[in-house]
Amino acid sequence: MSADLDRGGVDATRIALVTQWFPPEPTGIPLGIARSLENRDFAVDVLTGVPNYPTGVVPAGYRAHRRSVEDLDGLRVLRAPLYPSHDRSTVRRAANYLSWAASSTVVGRGLLRSADASLVYGSPITAATAAMAARMRWRTPYVLMVMDLWPDSVFATGFLTEGAGRRLAAAALGGLTDRVHRWADHITVPSPGLRRTLIERGIPADKVSVVYNWADEKVMQPAEPDPTFRARLGLGQDDFVVMYAGNLGAAQRLDVAVTAMEHLRDLPDVHLVLVGGGVERESLRERVKAGGLATVHFADQIAPERIAAAMAAAQLQLISLADEPLFHITLPGKVQAILASGQPALVCAPGDAARIVTGAEAGFAAPPGDPAALAAVIRQARSTPPDRLRDMGHAARRHYLAHMSEEINAQVLADLLTDAVRRRGDGRGRGRGRRRKP
């Protein structure tokens, strides 16, 4: 793992992508951002941590307490040491965040000094520490990508629910978050609801832009139905199939969908297929078995290259989330994936997901947490003519291409970075800190 971090080069804007998590960790969004910026003639270096997410275990070839440099298919990656942990311990999780915040500030100083601007993938918010230090010392501007709401999201996961520790943490994290936001040259958010929330909290509206997380467009695109998918589950070609593909977790409240199927016993041709794994899978299975629901089916996780064809074998794609305050401003990546695939959606979730799907005329919406209402919407969808469902799928694809695609959103991000560099106005000229693209 070695590469030269001081290569000089041609006249390209140099960006330091600062993110605590990066592949080989299962975090594809930062890598996709880096590649998209490279495709737009930026020279990108990555400042990240030693991989340990989500297990807290450092993979072979890395050491938690040692800096390393590697070349990832031409992308230079500097890894700063950290305390590896992703368990439920508040102390160990804080040590993970804070150790990387400190080490990245020290280890990354050369990379950040030579950058024209930093792009911070801001989850956790402590990931911005190195970029803030570079702004203070070298006036290097940074664009902050707010991926979730801090400090709210920390406490929503069950950490420090009460007591003096909660109050101290709220004050410290709230103060840090406010400063990170104030110092940023610009802020991007992945949903309109999150933008509204930041503006309500005092961020100027012209400082916050929506940049959607785009889907993996090589995989998520219109496809012909998998001819074997229904047969493997014992489904007929005339059955009406609602599919949920993704994490079967508590936040998804898929028990609502299972209960809705109990309200549809009079429609034996309506089926719910739950694809994937998660902590709630077994309890959902037990619920289905106890209720004698022959119309609810479980399928193992599907390989990415096959998921679009499997989705095309269903009439509707389900998006489900609990009716929690944070989910009102959260846009699950499933929305983009479904729209990119040209599939009609059924949203049983609060906030932006339902507004986007119904506004695009790309599907249906039911109030979250209400099985009877969800069942009624499924009845409505079943009675919808097939050609109308196909029109919804076409509308979904059009909306994705017009608003959520990589082409659209990566260009917005590129323009924001270019503006940040232009406004810097420190007279550094174009020679210092440039490098030849690999």
SEVODREN-350063 format. One record per residue (C-alpha): residue number from 0; residue in one letter; x, y, z. Coordinates in steps of 0.2 Angstrom, whole numbers, plus 5000, padded with zeros to 4 digits. Example, Ala and Ser with C-alpha at 12.3 -4.5 7.8 and 13.67 -1.06 7.14 Angstrom:
BEGIN
SITE/0/a/5062/4978/5039;
SITE/1/s/5068/4995/5036;
This chain:
BEGIN
SITE/0/m/5000/5000/5000;
SITE/1/s/5011/5014/4994;
SITE/2/a/5009/5029/4982;
SITE/3/d/5017/5046/4980;
SITE/4/l/5006/5059/4988;
SITE/5/d/5016/5073/4981;
SITE/6/r/5015/5071/4962;
SITE/7/g/5014/5087/4953;
SITE/8/g/5004/5088/4937;
SITE/9/v/4993/5097/4925;
SITE/10/d/4980/5111/4927;
SITE/11/a/4966/5102/4936;
SITE/12/t/4956/5108/4951;
SITE/13/r/4962/5097/4966;
SITE/14/i/4949/5091/4978;
SITE/15/a/4952/5082/4995;
SITE/16/l/4937/5070/4998;
SITE/17/v/4936/5068/5017;
SITE/18/t/4926/5053/5023;
SITE/19/q/4929/5042/5038;
SITE/20/w/4922/5027/5029;
SITE/21/f/4927/5021/5012;
SITE/22/p/4929/5005/5002;
SITE/23/p/4933/4991/5006;
SITE/24/e/4920/4996/5019;
SITE/25/p/4902/4994/5012;
SITE/26/t/4900/5012/5008;
SITE/27/g/4899/5015/4989;
SITE/28/i/4893/5033/4989;
SITE/29/p/4909/5041/4993;
SITE/30/l/4918/5031/4980;
SITE/31/g/4905/5035/4967;
SITE/32/i/4907/5053/4971;
SITE/33/a/4926/5052/4969;
SITE/34/r/4924/5044/4952;
SITE/35/s/4911/5056/4946;
SITE/36/l/4922/5071/4950;
SITE/37/e/4937/5063/4941;
SITE/38/n/4926/5061/4926;
SITE/39/r/4923/5080/4927;
SITE/40/d/4941/5083/4926;
SITE/41/f/4944/5086/4945;
SITE/42/a/4960/5078/4953;
SITE/43/v/4953/5069/4968;
SITE/44/d/4963/5062/4983;
SITE/45/v/4954/5053/4997;
SITE/46/l/4957/5056/5016;
SITE/47/t/4949/5042/5025;
SITE/48/g/4951/5029/5040;
SITE/49/v/4957/5012/5042;
SITE/50/p/4943/5001/5037;
SITE/51/n/4933/4993/5051;
SITE/52/y/4915/4997/5047;
SITE/53/p/4902/4989/5051;
SITE/54/t/4910/4975/5062;
SITE/55/g/4923/4985/5071;
SITE/56/v/4936/4972/5064;
SITE/57/v/4951/4978/5054;
SITE/58/p/4953/4967/5038;
SITE/59/a/4969/4958/5034;
SITE/60/g/4982/4970/5026;
SITE/61/y/4978/4985/5037;
SITE/62/r/4983/4990/5055;
SITE/63/a/4971/5001/5065;
SITE/64/h/4985/5012/5072;
SITE/65/r/4995/5014/5057;
SITE/66/r/4994/5027/5043;
SITE/67/s/4994/5019/5025;
SITE/68/v/4993/5025/5007;
SITE/69/e/4986/5015/4993;
SITE/70/d/4981/5017/4975;
SITE/71/l/4963/5011/4971;
SITE/72/d/4962/5010/4952;
SITE/73/g/4971/5026/4950;
SITE/74/l/4963/5035/4965;
SITE/75/r/4975/5039/4979;
SITE/76/v/4969/5035/4996;
SITE/77/l/4977/5041/5012;
SITE/78/r/4971/5031/5028;
SITE/79/a/4973/5039/5045;
SITE/80/p/4973/5028/5060;
SITE/81/l/4958/5026/5072;
SITE/82/y/4951/5016/5087;
SITE/83/p/4941/5002/5078;
SITE/84/s/4923/5000/5085;
SITE/85/h/4905/4999/5080;
SITE/86/d/4897/4991/5094;
SITE/87/r/4883/4998/5106;
SITE/88/s/4896/5006/5118;
SITE/89/t/4894/5025/5119;
SITE/90/v/4912/5026/5125;
SITE/91/r/4920/5015/5111;
SITE/92/r/4909/5023/5098;
SITE/93/a/4915/5040/5103;
SITE/94/a/4933/5034/5103;
SITE/95/n/4931/5028/5085;
SITE/96/y/4924/5045/5079;
SITE/97/l/4936/5056/5090;
SITE/98/s/4952/5046/5086;
SITE/99/w/4949/5048/5068;
SITE/100/a/4945/5066/5069;
SITE/101/a/4961/5069/5078;
SITE/102/s/4972/5058/5067;
SITE/103/s/4965/5064/5050;
SITE/104/t/4969/5082/5055;
SITE/105/v/4987/5077/5058;
SITE/106/v/4990/5064/5045;
SITE/107/g/4980/5073/5032;
SITE/108/r/4988/5090/5033;
SITE/109/g/4999/5088/5018;
SITE/110/l/4985/5082/5007;
SITE/111/l/4973/5096/5013;
SITE/112/r/4986/5110/5011;
SITE/113/s/4989/5105/4993;
SITE/114/a/4970/5104/4989;
SITE/115/d/4960/5118/4981;
SITE/116/a/4945/5113/4991;
SITE/117/s/4939/5099/5002;
SITE/118/l/4923/5089/5000;
SITE/119/v/4917/5082/5017;
SITE/120/y/4906/5067/5018;
SITE/121/g/4899/5073/5034;
SITE/122/s/4893/5057/5043;
SITE/123/p/4898/5057/5057;
SITE/124/i/4899/5076/5059;
SITE/125/t/4916/5074/5067;
SITE/126/a/4923/5069/5050;
SITE/127/a/4924/5088/5046;
SITE/128/t/4937/5091/5059;
SITE/129/a/4952/5090/5047;
SITE/130/a/4944/5101/5034;
SITE/131/m/4940/5114/5047;
SITE/132/a/4958/5114/5053;
SITE/133/a/4963/5117/5035;
SITE/134/r/4951/5131/5033;
SITE/135/m/4959/5139/5048;
SITE/136/r/4977/5137/5043;
SITE/137/w/4977/5138/5024;
SITE/138/r/4960/5145/5020;
SITE/139/t/4955/5130/5011;
SITE/140/p/4936/5130/5008;
SITE/141/y/4926/5115/5011;
SITE/142/v/4909/5109/5004;
SITE/143/l/4900/5099/5017;
SITE/144/m/4888/5084/5012;
SITE/145/v/4876/5082/5027;
SITE/146/m/4870/5064/5026;
SITE/147/d/4860/5064/5042;
SITE/148/l/4854/5076/5055;
SITE/149/w/4867/5078/5069;
SITE/150/p/4866/5077/5084;
SITE/151/d/4848/5071/5082;
SITE/152/s/4853/5055/5073;
SITE/153/v/4865/5050/5087;
SITE/154/f/4852/5050/5101;
SITE/155/a/4839/5043/5089;
SITE/156/t/4849/5027/5089;
SITE/157/g/4848/5024/5107;
SITE/158/f/4865/5032/5113;
SITE/159/l/4864/5043/5129;
SITE/160/t/4845/5043/5131;
SITE/161/e/4845/5053/5147;
SITE/162/g/4854/5060/5161;
SITE/163/a/4869/5072/5163;
SITE/164/g/4879/5063/5150;
SITE/165/r/4865/5066/5137;
SITE/166/r/4865/5084/5141;
SITE/167/l/4883/5086/5140;
SITE/168/a/4884/5077/5124;
SITE/169/a/4870/5087/5116;
SITE/170/a/4878/5103/5120;
SITE/171/a/4895/5098/5114;
SITE/172/l/4889/5090/5098;
SITE/173/g/4876/5104/5095;
SITE/174/g/4890/5117/5096;
SITE/175/l/4902/5107/5085;
SITE/176/t/4888/5104/5072;
SITE/177/d/4884/5123/5072;
SITE/178/r/4902/5128/5069;
SITE/179/v/4904/5115/5055;
SITE/180/h/4889/5122/5046;
SITE/181/r/4894/5140/5049;
SITE/182/w/4912/5137/5042;
SITE/183/a/4907/5127/5027;
SITE/184/d/4907/5136/5010;
SITE/185/h/4891/5127/5005;
SITE/186/i/4881/5113/5012;
SITE/187/t/4872/5099/5002;
SITE/188/v/4859/5087/5008;
SITE/189/p/4851/5072/5001;
SITE/190/s/4833/5076/5003;
SITE/191/p/4822/5092/5002;
SITE/192/g/4815/5088/5020;
SITE/193/l/4833/5089/5027;
SITE/194/r/4836/5106/5018;
SITE/195/r/4820/5113/5025;
SITE/196/t/4826/5107/5043;
SITE/197/l/4843/5116/5041;
SITE/198/i/4835/5132/5035;
SITE/199/e/4823/5131/5050;
SITE/200/r/4839/5130/5061;
SITE/201/g/4846/5146/5054;
SITE/202/i/4857/5140/5039;
SITE/203/p/4854/5153/5025;
SITE/204/a/4843/5145/5011;
SITE/205/d/4856/5150/4998;
SITE/206/k/4869/5140/5007;
SITE/207/v/4860/5123/5006;
SITE/208/s/4857/5113/4990;
SITE/209/v/4849/5096/4988;
SITE/210/v/4861/5084/4980;
SITE/211/y/4853/5067/4978;
SITE/212/n/4862/5051/4981;
SITE/213/w/4861/5043/4964;
SITE/214/a/4858/5024/4961;
SITE/215/d/4871/5012/4954;
SITE/216/e/4865/5016/4936;
SITE/217/k/4875/5001/4929;
SITE/218/v/4863/4989/4939;
SITE/219/m/4847/4999/4943;
SITE/220/q/4839/5002/4926;
SITE/221/p/4824/4995/4916;
SITE/222/a/4826/4976/4913;
SITE/223/e/4816/4962/4907;
SITE/224/p/4807/4951/4921;
SITE/225/d/4817/4936/4927;
SITE/226/p/4807/4922/4919;
SITE/227/t/4811/4910/4934;
SITE/228/f/4808/4922/4949;
SITE/229/r/4789/4919/4951;
SITE/230/a/4791/4900/4948;
SITE/231/r/4804/4898/4962;
SITE/232/l/4791/4906/4974;
SITE/233/g/4776/4896/4967;
SITE/234/l/4768/4912/4960;
SITE/235/g/4758/4912/4944;
SITE/236/q/4760/4924/4930;
SITE/237/d/4743/4932/4934;
SITE/238/d/4747/4935/4952;
SITE/239/f/4748/4953/4958;
SITE/240/v/4765/4954/4967;
SITE/241/v/4771/4968/4979;
SITE/242/m/4790/4966/4982;
SITE/243/y/4801/4973/4996;
SITE/244/a/4819/4971/4993;
SITE/245/g/4832/4977/5006;
SITE/246/n/4835/4977/5024;
SITE/247/l/4822/4968/5035;
SITE/248/g/4825/4979/5050;
SITE/249/a/4815/4987/5064;
SITE/250/a/4816/5004/5055;
SITE/251/q/4807/4997/5040;
SITE/252/r/4791/4992/5050;
SITE/253/l/4787/4978/5038;
SITE/254/d/4776/4970/5051;
SITE/255/v/4763/4984/5044;
SITE/256/a/4765/4976/5027;
SITE/257/v/4762/4958/5034;
SITE/258/t/4747/4964/5044;
SITE/259/a/4740/4972/5028;
SITE/260/m/4741/4956/5020;
SITE/261/e/4729/4949/5033;
SITE/262/h/4716/4962/5027;
SITE/263/l/4718/4955/5010;
SITE/264/r/4714/4936/5013;
SITE/265/d/4699/4938/5001;
SITE/266/l/4711/4942/4987;
SITE/267/p/4722/4926/4985;
SITE/268/d/4730/4932/4970;
SITE/269/v/4739/4946/4979;
SITE/270/h/4756/4942/4986;
SITE/271/l/4769/4950/4996;
SITE/272/v/4787/4945/4993;
SITE/273/l/4801/4951/5006;
SITE/274/v/4818/4949/4998;
SITE/275/g/4834/4951/5009;
SITE/276/g/4839/4948/5027;
SITE/277/g/4839/4958/5043;
SITE/278/v/4836/4957/5062;
SITE/279/e/4817/4956/5059;
SITE/280/r/4817/4942/5046;
SITE/281/e/4814/4928/5058;
SITE/282/s/4800/4937/5068;
SITE/283/l/4792/4942/5052;
SITE/284/r/4792/4923/5047;
SITE/285/e/4785/4918/5063;
SITE/286/r/4771/4931/5062;
SITE/287/v/4767/4924/5044;
SITE/288/k/4767/4906/5050;
SITE/289/a/4756/4910/5065;
SITE/290/g/4744/4919/5054;
SITE/291/g/4743/4906/5041;
SITE/292/l/4747/4918/5027;
SITE/293/a/4751/4909/5011;
SITE/294/t/4752/4925/5002;
SITE/295/v/4768/4931/5010;
SITE/296/h/4784/4924/5004;
SITE/297/f/4803/4926/5009;
SITE/298/a/4817/4926/4997;
SITE/299/d/4836/4927/5000;
SITE/300/q/4846/4942/4995;
SITE/301/i/4848/4944/4977;
SITE/302/a/4865/4948/4968;
SITE/303/p/4866/4966/4962;
SITE/304/e/4867/4961/4944;
SITE/305/r/4851/4951/4945;
SITE/306/i/4840/4963/4956;
SITE/307/a/4833/4974/4942;
SITE/308/a/4826/4958/4933;
SITE/309/a/4819/4951/4949;
SITE/310/m/4811/4968/4953;
SITE/311/a/4803/4968/4935;
SITE/312/a/4794/4952/4940;
SITE/313/a/4783/4961/4952;
SITE/314/q/4770/4974/4949;
SITE/315/l/4774/4986/4963;
SITE/316/q/4790/4990/4974;
SITE/317/l/4787/4993/4992;
SITE/318/i/4796/5007/5002;
SITE/319/s/4792/5006/5020;
SITE/320/l/4798/5016/5035;
SITE/321/a/4793/5019/5053;
SITE/322/d/4783/5035/5057;
SITE/323/e/4798/5043/5066;
SITE/324/p/4803/5061/5066;
SITE/325/l/4820/5058/5057;
SITE/326/f/4812/5048/5044;
SITE/327/h/4801/5063/5039;
SITE/328/i/4817/5071/5032;
SITE/329/t/4825/5055/5026;
SITE/330/l/4825/5049/5008;
SITE/331/p/4830/5030/5008;
SITE/332/g/4841/5025/4993;
SITE/333/k/4828/5013/4989;
SITE/334/v/4818/5027/4981;
SITE/335/q/4831/5031/4968;
SITE/336/a/4835/5013/4965;
SITE/337/i/4816/5010/4961;
SITE/338/l/4814/5025/4950;
SITE/339/a/4830/5022/4941;
SITE/340/s/4823/5004/4937;
SITE/341/g/4807/5011/4930;
SITE/342/q/4797/5002/4942;
SITE/343/p/4781/5009/4950;
SITE/344/a/4782/5011/4969;
SITE/345/l/4771/5009/4984;
SITE/346/v/4777/5021/4998;
SITE/347/c/4772/5017/5016;
SITE/348/a/4783/5030/5024;
SITE/349/p/4783/5047/5030;
SITE/350/g/4790/5063/5022;
SITE/351/d/4799/5065/5006;
SITE/352/a/4798/5047/4999;
SITE/353/a/4779/5048/4997;
SITE/354/r/4780/5066/4991;
SITE/355/i/4792/5062/4977;
SITE/356/v/4784/5046/4971;
SITE/357/t/4766/5054/4970;
SITE/358/g/4772/5070/4964;
SITE/359/a/4781/5061/4949;
SITE/360/e/4765/5051/4946;
SITE/361/a/4776/5036/4949;
SITE/362/g/4766/5026/4961;
SITE/363/f/4755/5025/4976;
SITE/364/a/4756/5031/4994;
SITE/365/a/4749/5025/5011;
SITE/366/p/4751/5032/5028;
SITE/367/p/4765/5024/5038;
SITE/368/g/4760/5012/5052;
SITE/369/d/4742/5009/5046;
SITE/370/p/4740/4991/5040;
SITE/371/a/4722/4994/5035;
SITE/372/a/4726/5009/5024;
SITE/373/l/4740/5000/5016;
SITE/374/a/4729/4986/5012;
SITE/375/a/4716/4998/5004;
SITE/376/v/4730/5005/4993;
SITE/377/i/4736/4988/4988;
SITE/378/r/4718/4984/4983;
SITE/379/q/4717/5000/4973;
SITE/380/a/4734/4996/4964;
SITE/381/r/4728/4978/4960;
SITE/382/s/4713/4986/4951;
SITE/383/t/4723/4998/4941;
SITE/384/p/4725/4993/4923;
SITE/385/p/4742/4986/4918;
SITE/386/d/4745/4999/4905;
SITE/387/r/4743/5012/4919;
SITE/388/l/4755/5004/4930;
SITE/389/r/4767/5003/4915;
SITE/390/d/4765/5022/4913;
SITE/391/m/4769/5024/4931;
SITE/392/g/4785/5015/4929;
SITE/393/h/4790/5026/4914;
SITE/394/a/4786/5041/4924;
SITE/395/a/4797/5035/4938;
SITE/396/r/4812/5033/4925;
SITE/397/r/4809/5050/4918;
SITE/398/h/4809/5058/4935;
SITE/399/y/4825/5049/4940;
SITE/400/l/4834/5055/4925;
SITE/401/a/4828/5073/4926;
SITE/402/h/4831/5075/4945;
SITE/403/m/4841/5061/4953;
SITE/404/s/4853/5054/4941;
SITE/405/e/4872/5054/4943;
SITE/406/e/4873/5066/4928;
SITE/407/i/4862/5079/4936;
SITE/408/n/4868/5078/4954;
SITE/409/a/4887/5076/4951;
SITE/410/q/4887/5091/4940;
SITE/411/v/4878/5101/4954;
SITE/412/l/4892/5095/4966;
SITE/413/a/4905/5100/4953;
SITE/414/d/4898/5117/4951;
SITE/415/l/4898/5120/4970;
SITE/416/l/4916/5115/4972;
SITE/417/t/4921/5126/4957;
SITE/418/d/4912/5141/4965;
SITE/419/a/4921/5137/4982;
SITE/420/v/4938/5137/4974;
SITE/421/r/4934/5153/4964;
SITE/422/r/4928/5163/4979;
SITE/423/r/4944/5158/4988;
SITE/424/g/4953/5172/4980;
SITE/425/d/4969/5169/4989;
SITE/426/g/4981/5172/4975;
SITE/427/r/4989/5155/4975;
SITE/428/g/4988/5153/4957;
SITE/429/r/4987/5137/4947;
SITE/430/g/5003/5128/4949;
SITE/431/r/5004/5124/4968;
SITE/432/g/4996/5108/4973;
SITE/433/r/4991/5102/4956;
SITE/434/r/4995/5084/4950;
SITE/435/r/4993/5074/4935;
SITE/436/k/4978/5063/4934;
SITE/437/p/4982/5045/4935;
